[in-house]
């Protein structure tokens, strides 16, 4: 049961991880001018959450059918409301038995976009996926199709 709850939380974070708040190049330039030049060999960019998913053999299409009606509408609404910048779904061959074959990437403008994210996301998620019990039932159903191997938050950088 604890694993199921963690999977639900990870899915919610992954979906919620679809926020916004990217700094513009002009803002980055202004910051550099006022605070001095950074000695880092890179410029900081947007923040991504990556959810690594392993589907059971032959059930990729079933998983994609499920998230088309739940996760996609949430991401699309988040983009519309500028909570997230974009999202991408990658599919490929796993390198090993315990590797992801699907990665869902959600782009946020910056780290600040993650602050108060749940308050922004809860109404959207409830509108699309129903109340907490309905969401839990959906997440439990997905356990038969896929496993969330982990969620990682990383900042995109551009080398100088």
VOKE-187886 format. One record per residue (C-alpha): x, y, z; residue number from 1. Coordinates in steps of 0.001 Angstrom, whole numbers, plus 500000, padded with zeros to 6 digits. Layout:
<nodes>
px_py_pz_n
X_Y_Z_NUM
...
</nodes>
This chain:
<nodes>
px_py_pz_n
500000_500000_500000_1
502896_502337_500827_2
504390_501720_497382_3
501069_502579_495780_4
500824_505803_497747_5
504402_506704_496782_6
503568_505950_493141_7
500526_508221_493383_8
502633_510944_494957_9
505334_510532_492299_10
502720_510732_489534_11
501174_513788_491138_12
504601_515393_491479_13
505360_514497_487870_14
502086_516009_486744_15
502528_518898_489132_16
506065_519149_487922_17
504518_520815_484957_18
504931_524353_486269_19
506156_527689_485006_20
508502_530579_485855_21
511358_530718_483354_22
513701_533636_483458_23
514072_535524_480230_24
517450_536224_478630_25
516858_539933_479399_26
516350_539129_483092_27
519506_537029_483119_28
521462_539880_481521_29
520047_542373_484018_30
521039_540105_486904_31
524549_539726_485551_32
524942_543491_485129_33
523748_544271_488647_34
525401_541430_490518_35
528632_541105_488583_36
529769_538467_486161_37
529577_534863_487279_38
532705_532799_486941_39
530652_529699_486162_40
531359_528287_482702_41
527612_528158_481981_42
524374_530138_482117_43
521435_528780_484090_44
518287_527974_482170_45
514898_526432_482845_46
514275_523585_485270_47
513060_520149_484186_48
511419_517347_486112_49
512048_513934_484611_50
509821_511025_485554_51
511340_507656_484661_52
508732_505013_483890_53
509011_501327_483122_54
505969_499784_481444_55
505294_496094_481506_56
506169_494281_478296_57
503682_494982_475529_58
501663_497548_477506_59
503200_500792_476217_60
500144_501657_474111_61
497790_500903_477016_62
499757_503276_479214_63
499739_506016_476558_64
495978_505596_476094_65
495498_506082_479836_66
497608_509207_480151_67
496125_510744_476989_68
492864_511226_478877_69
494373_512328_482194_70
497942_513615_482142_71
497904_515276_478702_72
494913_517543_479459_73
496591_518631_482694_74
499879_519452_480946_75
498038_521305_478181_76
496116_523394_480727_77
499324_524095_482652_78
500925_525374_479451_79
497866_527507_478746_80
498013_528988_482269_81
501807_529378_481988_82
502450_527129_484971_83
504846_525125_482809_84
506796_526064_479717_85
506461_522717_477930_86
506476_518969_478337_87
507923_516105_476336_88
507501_512353_476440_89
510393_510182_475326_90
510089_506488_474526_91
512966_504121_473878_92
514568_500824_474672_93
515686_500287_478265_94
519374_499483_478780_95
518597_496836_481343_96
515800_495015_483096_97
515400_497775_485686_98
515650_500750_483338_99
512964_503178_482153_100
511552_502885_478659_101
509528_506120_478986_102
510653_509467_480350_103
508195_512301_480885_104
509941_515679_480952_105
508227_518829_482214_106
509885_522222_481745_107
509496_524973_484337_108
510803_528508_483814_109
512933_528352_486967_110
513158_526869_490473_111
510786_529504_491849_112
508028_528026_489682_113
508039_524981_491950_114
507113_527095_495002_115
503408_526739_495795_116
503009_524374_492859_117
500573_522074_494627_118
498207_524972_495330_119
498171_525757_491611_120
497903_522140_490495_121
495325_520643_492862_122
492334_522403_491229_123
493505_521401_487719_124
494132_517800_488709_125
490783_517523_490485_126
488980_518982_487470_127
490524_516441_485079_128
491088_513378_487259_129
488397_513710_489935_130
488618_513741_493701_131
491401_512133_495712_132
489694_508723_495822_133
489201_508721_492049_134
492820_509703_491488_135
494000_506980_493842_136
491903_504390_491984_137
493409_505509_488663_138
496938_505342_490087_139
496338_501867_491507_140
495047_500724_488106_141
498220_502013_486488_142
500308_499831_488788_143
499240_496895_486589_144
500754_498619_483548_145
503763_500600_484708_146
506171_501368_487519_147
507589_504803_488301_148
511302_504252_488815_149
512038_507768_489988_150
511605_511488_489547_151
514528_513847_489085_152
514631_517649_488996_153
517460_519198_486973_154
518394_522612_485658_155
519192_523113_482002_156
522446_524943_481407_157
524042_526568_478396_158
527819_526545_478163_159
529413_529973_477769_160
</nodes>
